[in-house]
Amino acid sequence: MIVTIEHYLVLSAILFIIGAYGVIIRKNLVIVLMSLELMLNSANLAFVAFSKALGNMTGQVFMIMTLTVAAAEVAVGLALVVAIYTHRGTLDIDVLKMLKG
């Protein structure tokens, strides 16, 4: 069996849909951040698949840039999660909506 670009793109779409479902449905802030990471990784998979199919390195360069942005997002996101948890004692998004002011 030969793996084509369609296989990679279907897998990327499935991962993106699972991540979007987690962002929309879940109530825990940590799960939402993990779902966002899943969505970013699905975009990285699509970048690499297109890069391989087109025969150039542009998609892989974009993947590396997206990976660095995702790492920074994880660091800032986890710092915010820890600060919110120590202040409020919960990570439930419905409870945190009261922070709007």
Rosetta constraint file for C-alpha pairs under 8 A:
AtomPair CA 3 CA 7 HARMONIC 6.25 0.50
AtomPair CA 3 CA 8 HARMONIC 7.89 0.50
AtomPair CA 4 CA 8 HARMONIC 6.98 0.50
AtomPair CA 5 CA 9 HARMONIC 6.17 0.50
AtomPair CA 5 CA 49 HARMONIC 5.96 0.50
AtomPair CA 5 CA 50 HARMONIC 7.26 0.50
AtomPair CA 5 CA 53 HARMONIC 6.65 0.50
AtomPair CA 6 CA 10 HARMONIC 6.00 0.50
AtomPair CA 7 CA 11 HARMONIC 6.22 0.50
AtomPair CA 8 CA 12 HARMONIC 6.05 0.50
AtomPair CA 8 CA 45 HARMONIC 7.13 0.50
AtomPair CA 8 CA 46 HARMONIC 6.86 0.50
AtomPair CA 8 CA 49 HARMONIC 6.24 0.50
AtomPair CA 9 CA 13 HARMONIC 6.02 0.50
AtomPair CA 9 CA 45 HARMONIC 7.78 0.50
AtomPair CA 9 CA 46 HARMONIC 5.92 0.50
AtomPair CA 9 CA 49 HARMONIC 7.30 0.50
AtomPair CA 10 CA 14 HARMONIC 6.15 0.50
AtomPair CA 11 CA 15 HARMONIC 6.17 0.50
AtomPair CA 11 CA 42 HARMONIC 7.88 0.50
AtomPair CA 12 CA 16 HARMONIC 6.10 0.50
AtomPair CA 12 CA 42 HARMONIC 4.62 0.50
AtomPair CA 12 CA 43 HARMONIC 6.78 0.50
AtomPair CA 12 CA 45 HARMONIC 6.09 0.50
AtomPair CA 12 CA 46 HARMONIC 6.06 0.50
AtomPair CA 13 CA 17 HARMONIC 6.11 0.50
AtomPair CA 13 CA 42 HARMONIC 7.02 0.50
AtomPair CA 14 CA 18 HARMONIC 6.22 0.50
AtomPair CA 15 CA 19 HARMONIC 6.16 0.50
AtomPair CA 15 CA 38 HARMONIC 6.57 0.50
AtomPair CA 15 CA 39 HARMONIC 6.63 0.50
AtomPair CA 15 CA 42 HARMONIC 5.67 0.50
AtomPair CA 16 CA 20 HARMONIC 6.07 0.50
AtomPair CA 16 CA 38 HARMONIC 6.74 0.50
AtomPair CA 16 CA 39 HARMONIC 4.71 0.50
AtomPair CA 16 CA 40 HARMONIC 7.95 0.50
AtomPair CA 16 CA 42 HARMONIC 5.60 0.50
AtomPair CA 16 CA 43 HARMONIC 7.62 0.50
AtomPair CA 17 CA 21 HARMONIC 6.04 0.50
AtomPair CA 17 CA 39 HARMONIC 7.84 0.50
AtomPair CA 18 CA 22 HARMONIC 6.27 0.50
AtomPair CA 18 CA 35 HARMONIC 7.55 0.50
AtomPair CA 18 CA 38 HARMONIC 7.89 0.50
AtomPair CA 19 CA 23 HARMONIC 6.29 0.50
AtomPair CA 19 CA 34 HARMONIC 7.95 0.50
AtomPair CA 19 CA 35 HARMONIC 4.31 0.50
AtomPair CA 19 CA 36 HARMONIC 6.12 0.50
AtomPair CA 19 CA 37 HARMONIC 7.75 0.50
AtomPair CA 19 CA 38 HARMONIC 5.37 0.50
AtomPair CA 19 CA 39 HARMONIC 5.15 0.50
AtomPair CA 20 CA 24 HARMONIC 6.15 0.50
AtomPair CA 20 CA 35 HARMONIC 6.81 0.50
AtomPair CA 20 CA 36 HARMONIC 7.52 0.50
AtomPair CA 20 CA 39 HARMONIC 6.98 0.50
AtomPair CA 21 CA 25 HARMONIC 5.82 0.50
AtomPair CA 21 CA 26 HARMONIC 7.83 0.50
AtomPair CA 21 CA 35 HARMONIC 7.99 0.50
AtomPair CA 22 CA 26 HARMONIC 5.36 0.50
AtomPair CA 22 CA 31 HARMONIC 7.00 0.50
AtomPair CA 22 CA 32 HARMONIC 6.03 0.50
AtomPair CA 22 CA 35 HARMONIC 5.35 0.50
AtomPair CA 23 CA 31 HARMONIC 7.72 0.50
AtomPair CA 23 CA 32 HARMONIC 4.84 0.50
AtomPair CA 23 CA 33 HARMONIC 7.75 0.50
AtomPair CA 23 CA 35 HARMONIC 5.82 0.50
AtomPair CA 23 CA 36 HARMONIC 6.83 0.50
AtomPair CA 26 CA 31 HARMONIC 6.78 0.50
AtomPair CA 26 CA 32 HARMONIC 6.51 0.50
AtomPair CA 27 CA 31 HARMONIC 7.72 0.50
AtomPair CA 27 CA 32 HARMONIC 7.50 0.50
AtomPair CA 27 CA 92 HARMONIC 5.52 0.50
AtomPair CA 27 CA 93 HARMONIC 5.24 0.50
AtomPair CA 27 CA 94 HARMONIC 6.98 0.50
AtomPair CA 28 CA 32 HARMONIC 6.40 0.50
AtomPair CA 28 CA 91 HARMONIC 5.65 0.50
AtomPair CA 28 CA 92 HARMONIC 4.97 0.50
AtomPair CA 28 CA 93 HARMONIC 6.10 0.50
AtomPair CA 29 CA 33 HARMONIC 6.30 0.50
AtomPair CA 29 CA 81 HARMONIC 7.32 0.50
AtomPair CA 29 CA 91 HARMONIC 5.51 0.50
AtomPair CA 29 CA 92 HARMONIC 6.43 0.50
AtomPair CA 29 CA 93 HARMONIC 6.25 0.50
AtomPair CA 30 CA 34 HARMONIC 6.26 0.50
AtomPair CA 30 CA 81 HARMONIC 7.39 0.50
AtomPair CA 30 CA 91 HARMONIC 7.53 0.50
AtomPair CA 31 CA 35 HARMONIC 6.11 0.50
AtomPair CA 32 CA 36 HARMONIC 6.27 0.50
AtomPair CA 33 CA 37 HARMONIC 6.35 0.50
AtomPair CA 33 CA 74 HARMONIC 7.79 0.50
AtomPair CA 33 CA 77 HARMONIC 7.35 0.50
AtomPair CA 34 CA 38 HARMONIC 6.29 0.50
AtomPair CA 35 CA 39 HARMONIC 6.30 0.50
AtomPair CA 36 CA 40 HARMONIC 6.30 0.50
AtomPair CA 37 CA 41 HARMONIC 6.12 0.50
AtomPair CA 37 CA 70 HARMONIC 7.00 0.50
AtomPair CA 38 CA 42 HARMONIC 6.19 0.50
AtomPair CA 39 CA 43 HARMONIC 6.42 0.50
AtomPair CA 40 CA 44 HARMONIC 6.29 0.50
AtomPair CA 40 CA 66 HARMONIC 7.48 0.50
AtomPair CA 40 CA 70 HARMONIC 7.23 0.50
AtomPair CA 41 CA 45 HARMONIC 6.20 0.50
AtomPair CA 42 CA 46 HARMONIC 6.37 0.50
AtomPair CA 43 CA 47 HARMONIC 6.22 0.50
AtomPair CA 44 CA 48 HARMONIC 6.26 0.50
AtomPair CA 44 CA 62 HARMONIC 7.88 0.50
AtomPair CA 44 CA 63 HARMONIC 5.05 0.50
AtomPair CA 44 CA 66 HARMONIC 7.14 0.50
AtomPair CA 44 CA 67 HARMONIC 7.76 0.50
AtomPair CA 45 CA 49 HARMONIC 6.11 0.50
AtomPair CA 45 CA 63 HARMONIC 7.98 0.50
AtomPair CA 46 CA 50 HARMONIC 6.12 0.50
AtomPair CA 47 CA 51 HARMONIC 6.06 0.50
AtomPair CA 47 CA 59 HARMONIC 4.57 0.50
AtomPair CA 47 CA 60 HARMONIC 6.43 0.50
AtomPair CA 47 CA 62 HARMONIC 6.96 0.50
AtomPair CA 47 CA 63 HARMONIC 6.13 0.50
AtomPair CA 48 CA 52 HARMONIC 6.13 0.50
AtomPair CA 48 CA 59 HARMONIC 5.37 0.50
AtomPair CA 48 CA 60 HARMONIC 5.39 0.50
AtomPair CA 48 CA 63 HARMONIC 6.91 0.50
AtomPair CA 49 CA 53 HARMONIC 6.16 0.50
AtomPair CA 49 CA 59 HARMONIC 7.85 0.50
AtomPair CA 50 CA 54 HARMONIC 5.95 0.50
AtomPair CA 50 CA 59 HARMONIC 6.43 0.50
AtomPair CA 51 CA 55 HARMONIC 5.88 0.50
AtomPair CA 51 CA 56 HARMONIC 5.52 0.50
AtomPair CA 51 CA 57 HARMONIC 5.81 0.50
AtomPair CA 51 CA 58 HARMONIC 6.28 0.50
AtomPair CA 51 CA 59 HARMONIC 4.55 0.50
AtomPair CA 51 CA 60 HARMONIC 6.29 0.50
AtomPair CA 52 CA 56 HARMONIC 6.85 0.50
AtomPair CA 52 CA 57 HARMONIC 7.89 0.50
AtomPair CA 57 CA 61 HARMONIC 6.30 0.50
AtomPair CA 58 CA 62 HARMONIC 6.32 0.50
AtomPair CA 59 CA 63 HARMONIC 6.12 0.50
AtomPair CA 60 CA 64 HARMONIC 6.27 0.50
AtomPair CA 61 CA 65 HARMONIC 6.35 0.50
AtomPair CA 62 CA 66 HARMONIC 6.05 0.50
AtomPair CA 63 CA 67 HARMONIC 5.99 0.50
AtomPair CA 64 CA 68 HARMONIC 6.33 0.50
AtomPair CA 65 CA 69 HARMONIC 6.36 0.50
AtomPair CA 66 CA 70 HARMONIC 6.05 0.50
AtomPair CA 67 CA 71 HARMONIC 6.19 0.50
AtomPair CA 68 CA 72 HARMONIC 6.34 0.50
AtomPair CA 69 CA 73 HARMONIC 6.09 0.50
AtomPair CA 70 CA 74 HARMONIC 6.14 0.50
AtomPair CA 71 CA 75 HARMONIC 6.36 0.50
AtomPair CA 72 CA 76 HARMONIC 6.24 0.50
AtomPair CA 73 CA 77 HARMONIC 5.71 0.50
AtomPair CA 74 CA 78 HARMONIC 5.87 0.50
AtomPair CA 75 CA 79 HARMONIC 6.24 0.50
AtomPair CA 76 CA 80 HARMONIC 6.23 0.50
AtomPair CA 77 CA 81 HARMONIC 6.13 0.50
AtomPair CA 78 CA 82 HARMONIC 6.14 0.50
AtomPair CA 79 CA 83 HARMONIC 6.21 0.50
AtomPair CA 80 CA 84 HARMONIC 6.01 0.50
AtomPair CA 81 CA 85 HARMONIC 5.99 0.50
AtomPair CA 81 CA 91 HARMONIC 7.42 0.50
AtomPair CA 82 CA 86 HARMONIC 6.13 0.50
AtomPair CA 83 CA 87 HARMONIC 6.17 0.50
AtomPair CA 84 CA 88 HARMONIC 5.77 0.50
AtomPair CA 84 CA 89 HARMONIC 7.36 0.50
AtomPair CA 84 CA 90 HARMONIC 7.58 0.50
AtomPair CA 84 CA 91 HARMONIC 7.29 0.50
AtomPair CA 85 CA 89 HARMONIC 4.66 0.50
AtomPair CA 85 CA 90 HARMONIC 5.31 0.50
AtomPair CA 85 CA 91 HARMONIC 6.05 0.50
AtomPair CA 90 CA 95 HARMONIC 7.71 0.50
AtomPair CA 91 CA 95 HARMONIC 7.77 0.50
AtomPair CA 91 CA 96 HARMONIC 7.34 0.50
AtomPair CA 92 CA 96 HARMONIC 6.42 0.50
AtomPair CA 93 CA 97 HARMONIC 6.28 0.50
AtomPair CA 94 CA 98 HARMONIC 7.68 0.50
